[in-house]
Amino acid sequence: MAMVPTGHVLIVAAMLVSIGAFGVLLRRNLLFMLLAVEVMLNGAALAFVGASARWQQPDGQVFVVFIMAMAAAEVAVGLALILQIYRRASTLDADALDQLRG
Amino acid sequence: MTQVFYIASALAVIAALLAVTRSNALHAVLYLVLSLFALAIDFLALGAPFVAALEIIVYAGAIVVVILFVMMMVAGAATAHAQERAWMPPRAWVVPTLLATSLALLTVGALAISGEQAIEITAVGPQQVGAALFTTYLIGVELASVLLLAGLVGAYYLGSDD
């Protein structure tokens, strides 16, 4: 069977989380920010699966199932919010939503 | 299987990078789907077939399709990629690149120092995952169902016209 160092799995996970953070910082369109958050969640899921493989325990995979349930709820509410923002402001520009600025 | 892991990982990272930087919304979503599929192969290579199947069915199948629906609903925003490109001028790349690169270098460096030995991978199947899910983590399953219900009600309320 396969031999993969745990460190390498975690390095890939860290790279995915960094890419997601990069996307959230770079983008101004709310839809793309949500997309980048999905990339970050997948990095976390990979770290959990790596831990599950390292100790031969199902617990890590159980937490990936929870991450997916959380991601589904987050996407549903997030997209509804984005639709509502689009209806009110007619733009998805995160920088345009500054009505609370004093 | 070891090579499969490294090839799929490279694919997942490159596709994720493309997904967060493309100016065309549909291309970005398709790159995200590619990244998710590559990650599902990673999960298979790491001996997690149940999670690999869920990744494809729930993530690539359901979550991404919902994102696509909304992109179609805000049609103007999805097609305006000249606008999208104007929102990402070269100077907007500097700080995110610096921050994300330093974050990646710090974590990768810390992981490289703690030299872990190679692990023998044997599959942890759906049976074991299901048994753990509905015994040890039963309270978590209940909480996840409450969270999904809250998400459903919240999305219905926020999505309705007023």
Boltz contact constraints between the chains, C-beta under 6 A:
constraints:
  - contact:
      token1: [A, 1]
      token2: [B, 121]
      max_distance: 6.0
  - contact:
      token1: [A, 2]
      token2: [B, 1]
      max_distance: 6.0
  - contact:
      token1: [A, 2]
      token2: [B, 2]
      max_distance: 6.0
  - contact:
      token1: [A, 2]
      token2: [B, 121]
      max_distance: 6.0
  - contact:
      token1: [A, 3]
      token2: [B, 2]
      max_distance: 6.0
  - contact:
      token1: [A, 3]
      token2: [B, 118]
      max_distance: 6.0
  - contact:
      token1: [A, 4]
      token2: [B, 2]
      max_distance: 6.0
  - contact:
      token1: [A, 4]
      token2: [B, 5]
      max_distance: 6.0
  - contact:
      token1: [A, 5]
      token2: [B, 116]
      max_distance: 6.0
  - contact:
      token1: [A, 5]
      token2: [B, 118]
      max_distance: 6.0
  - contact:
      token1: [A, 6]
      token2: [B, 116]
      max_distance: 6.0
  - contact:
      token1: [A, 6]
      token2: [B, 119]
      max_distance: 6.0
  - contact:
      token1: [A, 7]
      token2: [B, 111]
      max_distance: 6.0
  - contact:
      token1: [A, 7]
      token2: [B, 116]
      max_distance: 6.0
  - contact:
      token1: [A, 10]
      token2: [B, 111]
      max_distance: 6.0
  - contact:
      token1: [A, 11]
      token2: [B, 108]
      max_distance: 6.0
  - contact:
      token1: [A, 11]
      token2: [B, 111]
      max_distance: 6.0
  - contact:
      token1: [A, 12]
      token2: [B, 9]
      max_distance: 6.0
  - contact:
      token1: [A, 14]
      token2: [B, 107]
      max_distance: 6.0
  - contact:
      token1: [A, 14]
      token2: [B, 108]
      max_distance: 6.0
  - contact:
      token1: [A, 15]
      token2: [B, 13]
      max_distance: 6.0
  - contact:
      token1: [A, 15]
      token2: [B, 104]
      max_distance: 6.0
  - contact:
      token1: [A, 16]
      token2: [B, 16]
      max_distance: 6.0
  - contact:
      token1: [A, 18]
      token2: [B, 100]
      max_distance: 6.0
  - contact:
      token1: [A, 18]
      token2: [B, 103]
      max_distance: 6.0
  - contact:
      token1: [A, 18]
      token2: [B, 104]
      max_distance: 6.0
  - contact:
      token1: [A, 19]
      token2: [B, 16]
      max_distance: 6.0
  - contact:
      token1: [A, 19]
      token2: [B, 17]
      max_distance: 6.0
  - contact:
      token1: [A, 21]
      token2: [B, 100]
      max_distance: 6.0
  - contact:
      token1: [A, 22]
      token2: [B, 96]
      max_distance: 6.0
  - contact:
      token1: [A, 22]
      token2: [B, 100]
      max_distance: 6.0
  - contact:
      token1: [A, 23]
      token2: [B, 20]
      max_distance: 6.0
  - contact:
      token1: [A, 25]
      token2: [B, 96]
      max_distance: 6.0
  - contact:
      token1: [A, 26]
      token2: [B, 96]
      max_distance: 6.0
  - contact:
      token1: [A, 28]
      token2: [B, 87]
      max_distance: 6.0
  - contact:
      token1: [A, 35]
      token2: [B, 32]
      max_distance: 6.0
  - contact:
      token1: [A, 36]
      token2: [B, 20]
      max_distance: 6.0
  - contact:
      token1: [A, 39]
      token2: [B, 16]
      max_distance: 6.0
  - contact:
      token1: [A, 42]
      token2: [B, 39]
      max_distance: 6.0
  - contact:
      token1: [A, 49]
      token2: [B, 43]
      max_distance: 6.0
  - contact:
      token1: [A, 49]
      token2: [B, 46]
      max_distance: 6.0
  - contact:
      token1: [A, 49]
      token2: [B, 48]
      max_distance: 6.0
  - contact:
      token1: [A, 49]
      token2: [B, 51]
      max_distance: 6.0
  - contact:
      token1: [A, 52]
      token2: [B, 124]
      max_distance: 6.0
  - contact:
      token1: [A, 53]
      token2: [B, 46]
      max_distance: 6.0
  - contact:
      token1: [A, 53]
      token2: [B, 47]
      max_distance: 6.0
  - contact:
      token1: [A, 53]
      token2: [B, 121]
      max_distance: 6.0
  - contact:
      token1: [A, 54]
      token2: [B, 119]
      max_distance: 6.0
  - contact:
      token1: [A, 58]
      token2: [B, 124]
      max_distance: 6.0
  - contact:
      token1: [A, 58]
      token2: [B, 128]
      max_distance: 6.0
  - contact:
      token1: [A, 58]
      token2: [B, 129]
      max_distance: 6.0
  - contact:
      token1: [A, 58]
      token2: [B, 132]
      max_distance: 6.0
  - contact:
      token1: [A, 61]
      token2: [B, 48]
      max_distance: 6.0
  - contact:
      token1: [A, 61]
      token2: [B, 51]
      max_distance: 6.0
  - contact:
      token1: [A, 61]
      token2: [B, 129]
      max_distance: 6.0
  - contact:
      token1: [A, 62]
      token2: [B, 132]
      max_distance: 6.0
  - contact:
      token1: [A, 62]
      token2: [B, 133]
      max_distance: 6.0
  - contact:
      token1: [A, 62]
      token2: [B, 137]
      max_distance: 6.0
  - contact:
      token1: [A, 64]
      token2: [B, 51]
      max_distance: 6.0
  - contact:
      token1: [A, 66]
      token2: [B, 140]
      max_distance: 6.0
  - contact:
      token1: [A, 66]
      token2: [B, 144]
      max_distance: 6.0
  - contact:
      token1: [A, 68]
      token2: [B, 58]
      max_distance: 6.0
  - contact:
      token1: [A, 69]
      token2: [B, 144]
      max_distance: 6.0
  - contact:
      token1: [A, 69]
      token2: [B, 148]
      max_distance: 6.0
  - contact:
      token1: [A, 73]
      token2: [B, 147]
      max_distance: 6.0
  - contact:
      token1: [A, 73]
      token2: [B, 148]
      max_distance: 6.0
  - contact:
      token1: [A, 73]
      token2: [B, 151]
      max_distance: 6.0
  - contact:
      token1: [A, 75]
      token2: [B, 63]
      max_distance: 6.0
  - contact:
      token1: [A, 75]
      token2: [B, 66]
      max_distance: 6.0
  - contact:
      token1: [A, 76]
      token2: [B, 151]
      max_distance: 6.0
  - contact:
      token1: [A, 76]
      token2: [B, 155]
      max_distance: 6.0
  - contact:
      token1: [A, 77]
      token2: [B, 151]
      max_distance: 6.0
  - contact:
      token1: [A, 77]
      token2: [B, 154]
      max_distance: 6.0
  - contact:
      token1: [A, 77]
      token2: [B, 155]
      max_distance: 6.0
  - contact:
      token1: [A, 79]
      token2: [B, 70]
      max_distance: 6.0
  - contact:
      token1: [A, 80]
      token2: [B, 155]
      max_distance: 6.0
  - contact:
      token1: [A, 80]
      token2: [B, 158]
      max_distance: 6.0
  - contact:
      token1: [A, 80]
      token2: [B, 159]
      max_distance: 6.0
  - contact:
      token1: [A, 81]
      token2: [B, 158]
      max_distance: 6.0
  - contact:
      token1: [A, 84]
      token2: [B, 158]
      max_distance: 6.0
  - contact:
      token1: [A, 86]
      token2: [B, 74]
      max_distance: 6.0
  - contact:
      token1: [A, 92]
      token2: [B, 77]
      max_distance: 6.0
